[in-house]
Amino acid sequence: MDRRPFQRPAGFQAKVRFKRSGNNLYFLVSVNDTGFNASDRIELNFDPFHNHATTTDDITFLIKRGNADHQKISGGGPPVAWVPGAGLDIEDGSTGGAPPDFATGWAAEVTISASDLGMSDLSVIMGFSLLVTNQDTSDQTSWPDPFPASPATWANLKTRYPIEYMIVLDQSGSMLDQSKWDNAKKAANFMANAMAILRDATYFEDKIGVVTFSWNNAANADQTTIPKPLAPVPAFPLGNYADALPAVSPPLPNYYTPIGKGLDAAFTALGTGVEETQRVALFLSDGLHNRPVTDVPLQPSHLNYDPCNGVAVWGVCPAGTDHRIQVNTVALGQDWGVDTALLTNIKNRFAGQQFGSTYTITTNVEDLKEFFIQSLDDLYQMNMASSGPGGTEFSVNAGERKLIVILSWTNPAGAVTFNLQQKVNPGDPWNNVACNVSAVENATVGYAICVVNNPPAGTWRAVDGMGNPLATADRQFVLLDLNLRARFAIDQKVHGTGLDIILTADLDEAGVPVTHDPVNRPVKVTVTIKRPGEGFGTYVSVRTPDNCEPRPPSLPPIRRDIDLIKTGLTMGVFTTAVTQPPNIDVKPDRFAKIDSLFKLCNKEGLIFIEDPGIELYDDGTHGDVTPNDGIYTLQFLNTQYEGSYVFRFKASGVSPSGSQFSRVKTIAEYVRVEVDPGQTIFDVRIYQQTGNLVLKEYYVIPRDKFGGYLGPGYPDQIQFYATGGQWVGPVIDYNNGIYSQLLSYDQTQGQPEVTSVIQGKPIKLSGPAIPCWWICLIIIIILLLIIAWLIIRKRRP
């Protein structure tokens, strides 16, 4: 954000600009005072919590022209020496410097961090005033002008833009199965109600909308729509937001899944220009991108907005990319039914500017609600303190600004009002605490909500009218508007098998790192990990549609219909695809194959393993960079198999202020097969030969360092290059982990050198290819020699 809040037209003048980056505010103040006095000063005044007349948390920074004796005043107390921790630059024209705006004046560029203001994160709105003083003349200039007599009339300093949030829902026919559509709407309703609670309509016009995407197979037409265009978030409670007019229509059975069209509609609704908004899309799908056929497989070039500027392949955008839209993705299903690799590619591509996008996966409606709600945490500076069964006790840390308790019922009719109780010590009696805001919806959504402003520290619980823990709720979500902030994260990069995943938990209370003191303030950060126990690519590569026994994949017999290849038909022409009815949400060949194998092999799905309670460290080990800085780290190395790794973080303990706290978050990451050239087979066979014209098939079987197969469905990751000849047709995906391409050349011109490149890694043939008939001839000659030797030996006396 850049601003020029004031500029006096004549006499003693100053100009100010500011912007926010991360958790810092940057101010550039220029003054037209030409006479040097070391005590000339700039005074920055903050009301961090925007609570006006309450001055105990107000902070003033005094910046001296002589670049010494800078001071800080907290809560109206005495000035104390202050050393800008994030940097201070003073340029003075009277001493040979080069200040902007006023060449003979002076300027100060100062950084104010959240910790300088005693905060874990910068407030989205603060009271602010600026006073500049010329000590020689006692002239002053200020913003606001005239200088306010009370903090209640300071200017409003906003540190974020308004939020524009699009919920993007898969409306294909498969969403009708297993109540997935109803569950998606419920999750959207929970998120919309959470936004309504968290909004501040006085200062920000946050907006919400809905996109649905589908494709009419019978008409071969895109049916993607924006049933709810962006509109200001209504006042709480919203109730059934999804069905309120204009309502979101349900899916139809014969509709397909155009994931690219859903993204394009969200980009259109949000806009992709340079605008002063925070634009976010939450993208949910239960299936596989399959329409339009010209955009299968989906590539960044198929979309109408791409932040990476010409980087053709999926991946994380280069540093410095201007991300104008953040896309969080949710897979409603399992790795073998949802294109989780594509959803992760989308998440990585559209990472957002500040905190990074997220990916999650589930089949559980209560988890789905949790994921939708927690997608708001960085935008609205909140954390989930607890997510568990109804009636579960939870901790509230000292100094929190808002407590939101949401009870959820899978059956909406079960929703009832509830009360909150609190106590400080384990042996204390429970005290009833009134809700500042409350609501219940028991018709279609199934929630009850209670909001408490400035909740006291202690142990809390939700109870019924008789004071008993309300255990009838299927899930209890506890949100806190932050004094103690936990930011859980996975390193933003493409993750592959055999590569590490860096998990972090950054804990901060009012600008103070939350560190582990085993005696006085113990803190524990753990992560429960659900990880794959076998790989999709390997499972479908080593099995055929009629055999469950694993065996290495093999090339099919040579086909003679070369004209089919020359027509340029897309990948999959030669696959051993499973026939699918024409009126269903058709699946790509590899997914259809694994479905048929599961039925044939009497298998419900791929194996997953759960690792409970692995600890994160803040001691300089396990990948931790700096010990005792409040950033807990785990370098997770057990990534042998491709698939979705689900990480459920929990941080709990005693904060620097001495009170109990707890924070939780669930995020996931898809790990792809990281192809290893040393384990990848690259070979060739003669396909046809007519005179000197040779047609060879070069083929690769990509595998990782563990021997796991990349598997079918990734022809976009396979390239072949030759020093001569001409490629015939596209890359062929045999739907068994083997990829090939045909090369035609005149052998009188010499044999071309051929290289394959997979995931950007070059792979070369180990040596000249030997035709099969040569191998057979050599074997026959060897056998004849052995027979001759045996005959000669037998004849010897």
N, C-alpha and C positions, 0 to 999 in steps of 0.2 A: 504494500500500500504506500502510495506517495501522496503527500499533502503539502499545501502551502497555507497554513492556517492564518497567518497574518502578515501584513506588509504595510507599515505606516507610510503615507505618501510623502511626507516632508519632515524635516528636522531629524531628531534622533530616531533611527529606524533599525529594524531587525527583520530577518526572514527566517522561517523555519520550515524544514521538510522532515518527514519521518516515514519509516516503513517498518514492517514486521518481517522477520525471517526466523523461522523456527521459534525458539523461546526467547528471542531477543528483540528489543525495540532499538532502532537506530535513528538518532536525531542529528540533523545538521542545522546549526543555528549560526547565521551570519549577521554581523553587527557593523554599522557604518561609523563606529567610533574610531577616529584617526589618531587620537592621543593615547599612548601606551600608559596604562596603570595596572600593575600586577594584580590589584584587587578588583578590577572590573570583573563583573560576574554574570553568569547565566544561572537562573534558578528554575529547576524543573520540579513541579509539585504534582504528586500523584495521590489520588484516592483509589487504591487498588481494587477495592470491592464495591466501589460505586455506591457507598452507603451514606453519602452526603454529610449530614450533620455529625455522624460518628467520626471523630478525628483520631481515635487511638491507633488506627492502622494507617493513617496518612504518612507519606514519606516525601521528603524534600532533598534534592541533590543540588549542591552549590558548586558550580564549575568556575574556577578562577582563571583569569586571562594569563597570569604568570605560570600556569600549568604546575602549580604547587598548592598545597594546603586546601585541596578539595574536601568538601564536607558533606555529611549526610545527617539529616534530622528525622528521627522516627517518632511518630505519635506525639509531636509537640515537645519532645524532650530536648536536651542540650545538643548542640552540634558535636559530631565526632568525626575524626579523620576518616576519609573514604578514598580508597584506591580503586579506580575503575578496573574491575576484573577482566572485562572483555575488550578493553582498549579505549584510548582517548587520543584524539589527534587535534591539536590546536595550530591553526595557521594564522600568522599575524603579519599584516602588510607593513606595519610600522617597524618591524624588525627583519624585513627581507623575505617574509613568507608570501604565499600566493593564495589568499582566501578567495572563495567564490563570491559572486554578487557584489562585494564592496572591496575593490582592489587595495585600498589604503586602510581598510578596517581590520577586523579579526573574525575568525570563525572557529567553532568547536564542533567536532564530530564525536558524539558520545554514544556508547552502547549501554543500555539498561537491560539487564537480564531479569528473568522471573525471580531468581534467587535474590537479586538486589532489592526486589519489592516484597520479599518474604512470601513468595508464592511458588507452588510446584509447577504451575502453568500460568501463562499470562491470562488475565481475565479478558473476556471478549469485549467488555466495555469498562472503562475507568474514568473517574473524574481527573481532569488535567488542567493545569495552568502553567504559564511561562512568564517569567519576569526577568528582564535584562536591565542592568544598572551600569551607568557611567559614573564611576566614583569621583572623577574630577569635577563634574558639573551637577551631580545628583540627578541627572535626567534618567527617566525610566520609560520603558515601553513594554507592553504586555500583550498576552493573548489568554483569555478574552480581554477586550479593551472597553472600558477601563478595568483595571485589575480587580477581580472579585473580592468582596469583603469577607465571603464565607465559602468554604468548600462546597456548600450546597449549590452554588451557582458557577462552579468551574465548568469548563467545556467538557463535552462527552468525547472521549478518545476511544474509538472503535478499533479493535485489533483483528477483526475478521470481517469478511464480506458476507452478505446474505447467502444462505444455503439454498441451492436448488437441487432437489433430490427426486430422481425418477426410479420408480420400482418397475423392473422389466420382467414380465412373467411369460413363461412358455405356455402357449395356448394350444399346443398340438394335441392330437387325440390321445396319446399315451398318458397325458395328465389326468384323464378320467379314471385311470386305474388306481386302486388302493387309496382312494380319497386324496390323491396328491393335489388336485386343484383346490379342494376345500381347505386343505392344510396350508397351501401357499397363500390363499386369501386371509386365513386366520393370522398367519405370520405378518402379512402386510398390515392388517388391522392393528396388531400389537405395536408395530413400529410407528404407524401413523399416530396412534394415541400417545406413544412416548414422545414423539416430536411435538405434539400439542402441549404436553406438560412442560417440555424443555424450552419452548419458544419464548422469545421476548419481543412481543409484537410492538412494544413502544419504540424500540430502537432498530429492529431487524425485520424485514419482510421475507422470512423464509418461506419456501414454496415446496410443494410436493405434487407428484403426478404419477400416472401409471401408463406403461406401454405393454401391449400384448402382441406376441408374434406367432404367426402360424401361416400355413400354405395350403390352399385348397387343391388337393391332388386331382380331383375330377376336372376342375376347370384350369388346372396348372396356373394358378394365380396366387400372388402374394396377398395375404389377408392381415398383414401387420397393421395395427391401428394404435392410436393414442386415445383410449376411451376417457382418460382423465388428464387433460392438458395441465401443465404447471399452473398452480393456483396457490395463493397464500394458505399456509397451514391454518385450519380452522381452530377455534377455541376448544379447549378440553371440556368435556369428553366428546370424542368423535363417534364412539360406538362402532357401528359397522361401516367403516369408511369405504371398503371395496364395493359394497352394494348400494351405497348412497348415490343418488343421481349426480352426474351421469355414471351409471353402473358399469361394472366390468362384466362382459359377457362370458359364459362358460365355453370350454372347448367343444369341438365337434369331432366325431369318431374318425373321420377320414382325413384329418388335417395333419400336415407334416411339420418339420422343425427347421425353419430358416433362421438360424442363429445370427447370421450376418445382418439380415433385415431387422431383427430386433435391436441390434446395436445401432444400426443406422437411424432407426426411428428415435432412439434415445438421444443420439448425437444431434439430430435435427431439433428435437424438443428442447434440449439444453442449450444449443448453440455452441459453436466452436470458435467464435471470434474472441478478441481480447476484451473481456467484459469483467466488471468488478463483482463477480459472484464466485462462490465455491460450488462447483458442479460435480455431482456424484450420481452414479447409477448403480443400483443393486440388481444384478442380473441372475435370474434363477432359471435353470433348465433341468429337466429329468431325462433328456435324450441326447440325440446325435444329429449334428448338422447334416441335412440331406437335401436341401433345396435353396436356391435353384441349382440344377445339376451343373450349370456352368461355373458355379462357385464351390464345387466340392472337389478336393478338400478346401476349407475356408482359409484364405490367405489375407494378410493385412491389406494387400492391394485391392481386395474386393470391397473394402469398407470406404465410406465417404469421408472418413476422418481418420488420420493416422499421425500420432505425435512424433513418430520416428523419422519423418522426412527422408524417404527413399531407402530405408533399410528394409529389404524385401522379405526377409525371413522373420518368423516369430522369435521373440527374445526381449530382453530388457533393453529399453532405450538407452542411448549414451548419456553420460553425465551432462547436465546442463540443459536437457530437453525441457521445453516449455509444455508441461502437461496441463492441458486446460480442462480435462475431464478425468475423474477417477472412476474406475469400474471395479466394484467388488463382485465376486462371483460365488454362487451357491449351487452345488450339485445335489439334486434331490434324487438320490439313488445310490448305486454302487459303481465301482470302477468298470465293471463289465456291462453296465447298462447305460452309463452316461459318459460323454466324451470329456472326462476329467482333464485329459491332457490339453484339449482345446480351451477349456474354461480357465486352466492355469495360464496358458499362453495369453489369453485376454487379460487376466489379472496382471501379469507381468508387463504387458504392453501399455496398459492404461493405469499407471501406478499412482497418479496424482502428484501434487507438488510437495506436500508437507510430511505426512505420516505413512504413506504407502497404502496400497490396496491390499485386500485380503481375499482368500479362497477358503471355503468350508464345504463339507459334505456330510449328509445325514439322510436317514430314512425316518427319523423320529420327529413328530410334529412339535413337541415341546422344545427339542433342540433347535428346530427350525425357527421358532419364535425367538429363542435366545440369540441366534445368529443375526436375525433381522434387527433386534434391539441393540445388540452390541456394535453393529455397524455405525451407530451414532456416537460412539464414545469419544473419539478424537474431535469430531465436529462440535460437540456440545460439552467437551471437557467433563466427562463423567466416567466412572468405572462401575463394573458389576462387582459388588462385594460378595454376592452369594447367588448360587443357582442350584436348587435342590428341592426335595419334597416340601410340601406345604407344612408350616408349623416349625420348620427347622430354625433353631436359634442362630443369630448372627451378630457380629461385632460392628460397632460404629466408632470410628476414631474421633478424637477431639477436633473441633474446629471445622467440621464438615458443614457445607452451606445448605444442602438439601438432601433429604432421604426420600427415595421413591420405592415403595414396595408394591409389586405387581403379582397377584396370585392368578394362576391360569388353570382352567379346567378344560380337558379334552372334550368333555360333554358340556356344552355351554349352559345347559339347564342347571348344572350343579353350582354355578357361581353364586356366592353370597357375600354380603358385606362382612367386614372384619374390623377388629381393633388392634392397636399396637400397644405393647407393654415394654418397659425398659427398667433395668437395674444396673447399678455400678459394680457391686461386688457379688461374688457367687452366693453368699449367704443372705443378701438383702432381699426384701420383699419386692415383688413386681409392682411397678407404677404404671398406671394408664396414661397414655400420651395421645392427645387429640390430633386428628388429621387436619391440616390446613386446607387440603383439597382431597376429595374422595369421590369415587364413582364405582358403579357395578353394571355389567352388561351380561345378562343371562339368557338372551334370545338366540343369537347366532354366533357371537364371538367367544364369550365365556371368560370374562376377566373381572377382577375387583382390584381397585387401586387406592392406595393411601399415600399422600405426600405430606411430609413434615419438614418445615423450614427450620434451619439451625438446630438440628437434633443434638441432644446431649450425648456425650460419649458413654459407652457401656454395652451391655448385652441386651439384645432386642428379640422379640418374637411376635408373630401374628396369632391372634386368638379369636375365638368366637364370642358370642354375646355372654357366655357363661365363664369366660376367662380361661378356657381350655385351648391348647395349641390347635390351630386349624389345620388338621392333617388331611382334610378331604380334597384340598387342591392338588392337582397333578404336578404342578411346578410352582416354585416361589422364586421370583427374580427380585434382587435387591440392588438398587442403583444409588450411587452417591455422587453428588456434585462436589467437586474435589477440593479438599485441603491436602489429603495424601493421595498422590497420583501414582498408579502403576501403569507402565506402558510395556506390554508384552509384544514381542516381535520375532519374526523369522527374517534372516538376511535376504535382501531383495536381489536374487539372482536365479538363474536357471539351475535347478538341482538335478543331479543324475546319480545313477547307481554307483556306489563306491566312493561318492564324494560326501563331504561333511555338510551338515546343516547347522548353522549357528543360531541358537535360541537365546534370547535375552529378555530380562525383566528389569526395567529401569524404575526404581522406587524413589520417590521424593516426597517429603512432607514440608510444605511451606518453604521451599527453597533449600532444605537440608536433606542430603542423601540419607536414605534409610539403610543403615549398615547393620551387620550382625555383631552383636556383643553378647556372647554366650552367657554371661553372668547377669548383666543388667537389662539388656534389650535384645533377647534372642529373636532372630528372624529366620524363617525357612521358606525357600522357594523351590517348588517341585513341579514336575511335569509328568503327567500320565500320557503314554504314547500308544496309540493303536497303529500298528504298521503291517504291511503285507508280509505274508509268509510264503508266497509264490507269485510269479510274475505272469501277467496276462499274455505278453508276447511269447514267452516260452511255452505256456500251456497250449496255445493254439498252433504253435509252430511244430511241435513234436508229436502232434496227434492228427490223425486224418478223420474225416467225418464218419468213418465206419469202424474206427478202432481207438480204444481208450488207452492202449499201451503206448508209452512214450518211445519214440525212435526219431533219429535225426531226419530232418526234412530232405526231400529229394526233388530233383527237377522232373517235371512231367515229360512224357514222350514228345519228340519234335513234331510240331505241326507243319503242315505244308501250305496252309492258307495264308501266305505271306501278304496277300493283298489286304487282308483285314488289318494287319499291322500298319501297312503303308497309308491306310485311310486316316491314321492319327486318332483312333479311338482311345478313350481315356483309360487310365489305369484300371485294372480289374478285368480286362478282356479275357484273360486266361486263368482267372481264379477258379478255385473249386468252391464257388459260392453256394450257399444254401438257398433253395427256392423260397421266396416269401410271397404271401398273398399281396395282390396289388392295392388293396384298400386299407392297408395298415400304415402306420408311421414307419416307413421302411428303414432298416438298419444297414449301415455299411457292412461289407462282407465279413470283416474280422469279428464284429459283434454278433452277426447272424451265426457265424461258425461256432463261437464260444457258447451261444445259447443251445445249439444243436448238440455240442459235446457234453454240456451239463446234463441234458436229457438222456443222451446215450450212456453216459458214465454215472448216472444217478447221483449227481453232485449239485448242491444248492448254490455254490459260489466258490470263489477263491478263498484260500486260507488267510486269516488275519491273526495277529498275535498282539497281546497287550502287555506293555511294560509299565507297571505301576510305580509311581512316586520316585522318579529319577530326580536327583537334586541338581540345582543350578548353584554356581559358586561365584563369590565375590572376593576371591583370595589370590588372583593372578594365575590360577590353574584352570584346566578344562576349557581353554579358549578365552578365559577372562583376560582382558587387556590390562586394566588398572585395578589393583586390589583396593577394597574398602571405599569405593566411589558410589555405592548404591546401585550399580549395574551388575546384575547376576547373570552368569553366562553358562551355557553348556554347548560344547562342540559334540554334536550327535553324529556318530560314525556308522551306526548299524543300518546302512541303506543298501542292502544287497539286492532287494527286489524293487521293481517298478511299482508304482501305484500311489494312492493317497495315504499320507502319514498324518494322523490327526493328533494334535498336541493340546492337551488340556492343562493350562497353567494354574497354579495356586500359590499365592504369596500370603503369608500370615506371620503374626508375631507381635512384638511391642515396638511402637513407633518412637522416634526421638522425643516426642512430647510425653511418652510414658503410657499411652493407651493402646489397647488391643486393636488390631486391624486385620482385615482379610480382603483379598482381591482375587478374582478368577477371570479367565478368558479361554475360549476354545478357538483355535485357528488350525488350518490344515495346509499342507503343501504336497503337490504332486511331484513325485520323483520319476523322471524319465529313464529309459535305458541309455546309459552313457556308453556309446559304442567305443570299443577298444580295437584299434587296428591289429594288434597282435593276436586277438582272438577271432577276428573276422575272416571268414573264408572268401577268397576272391579267385574265381576260376573262369574257364572258357570252354565252349564246345563248338564244333563246326555245325552250323545249322543247315547250310546248303553250299554246294560248290558246282559251278558251271564253267568249265575251262579255267581261266585265270581269275574269274570273278568269285570271290569267297564271301560268304555271309556267316559271321560268327556271332554267337550269343555269349556275351560277357555277363557273369552273374556274381552277386555277392550274397553272403548270409551274415548280416551284421549281428555281432554279439558283444556283450560287455566283458569286463575282466573276470567275472565269475562264470562266464559261459552262458549267461542268460541271453535269450534272443530278443532282438528289437521287435520281431514279429511283424505281421502284415499291417497295412494301413498307413504307412509313412513314406510313400514314394516322393513326397516333397523334400525329404531329408537325404535322398539318394541322387547323386549326379555321376555321370560317366563322361570322361574327356579322352579324346584320341588325337594323336599327332597327324593322322591322315584318314582317308576313307570318309564314309558318310553314314551317320546314324539313321536307322530305319525305324520310325515309330517312336513312341514315348517309352519311358521306363515302365517295365511290366512288373506288377505286383502279383505273385502267384498265390497269395493268401495263405502262405505257409512259412513266412519268414525269409523267402528267397525273392530277390529283385534282380531284374536283368534288363539288358538293352541290346538290340541287334546292330552290328556294324558291318557294312558292306565295303569291300575294298578290292583293288586289283593287286594280286600278289606279285606281279612283275614290278610294281612300284615299291615293293618292300612291305613288311608287316608293320602296321602302326603300333606305337606304344600307347597303351590304354591305362588310365588311372581312374579309380573311383574315389569320390569324395563324399563322405558321410558325416553329417553334423559338422562340416567344415574340416574334417580330418582326412588327409590323403591316404589312400590304400593302394598298393601296387601289387601286381601279379608277382608271385614268388619266382617265376621263371617262365621260359617259353612253354606254351601249352602243347601237350602231346595229344594228338587225336586218339580217340578210343580204339580205332582199328590198329594203330601202331602198338598200343598197349597189348591188345590181343595177340598180335603177331609176335611180340617179344616173349609173351608167356608161352606161346606154342613152340618157339625156337628153344626156349629154356627147357621145356618138357622133352622135346626131341633129343636135346643134348644129354639130358639125364638118362633117358631110355637107352641111347646109344652107349653111354658109359657103362650102364648096368649090363648090357649085352656083351660088351667087350670084356668086362670083368668076369662074367660067368664063363666065357670061353677059355680064359686063361687056366693052365693046368695048376 
